């Protein structure tokens, strides 16, 4: 082989070997275009056709004169069922004026990876070295194309994941807003229910006080007046005395019921006075520590009153305690309640309609309730209510 030819072959080999580095990071069509341009320039070809990627996703690029017979040849040789050799001389790639010699290099077993067709007007084309260079460049390009395709698919997958993530974040944000809105609406609804119930309690207490209780008082006074006019020591006096005692007992019971429905002292004297009354009436001695004496919003005072009332009732009924301590304070715009006893403990916050009702009332006002009740170590009920909830 002449030295000049060898030098030219080595030069072309070096040039073709350096091409793959230029294709790193390129899109698949750029790899196909790069191969076609490189072959046409380095091998001084008159015609180059490159197809990479196979029939399912092929990219076609042609350079040079497109002979009239080539499209027909391509459709005949690129059919899926066609078995053609890795290197085939194509002598019928020509137009009427300039015949050319060509070579086709298949990629893959049956050309599923594509093909490269090159042609030249030279009579000695393709030489063995040119076929070697064509094969080398084709294989490198096929590998680069597949890598580029995989990178492209990965980028598309990543972009799809990013879009899905963004859409999910948007949906989560929208759902969070909806849940927050629903939570706020639910809290407002529960607060309205609690307020309506308290108003109904006040109305019933007022009706009892102004109606039935006053009539009972009037009846008792009338009986005592009659009793005073009756001669002493007779049977009628005894009967009137018993009737007056019965009415007085009924009045006391009605007053107790009225206080349970809604304590009048809470509306008149505020939370401090109402809690002092509860402490005095408790069967279990109560140590009451009041850190606040000023008035709070009515819903807060009512909730705090019923919390302490229910807690002291449970202490008397279930705790077997000898003493209880009630602490009330306002800190950082929260009313803090603590009811502690030295009883047997073991209280279950999930049982008992009273505690469940208290939890609903406290939650409706945006507060928190916590029960600590280790067995044998007493029970502590802690409640925090925002003073702005009213």
PyMOL commands that set and color helices and strands:
alter all, ss='L'
color gray80, all
select helices_A, chain A and resi 3-23+28-42+68-77+128-229+235-261+264-281+298-319+353-364
alter helices_A, ss='H'
color red, helices_A
select strands_A, chain A and resi 47-52+59-64+87-90+101-107+114-120+286-290+324-331+334-341+368-372+380-386
alter strands_A, ss='S'
color yellow, strands_A
deselect
rebuild
show_as cartoon
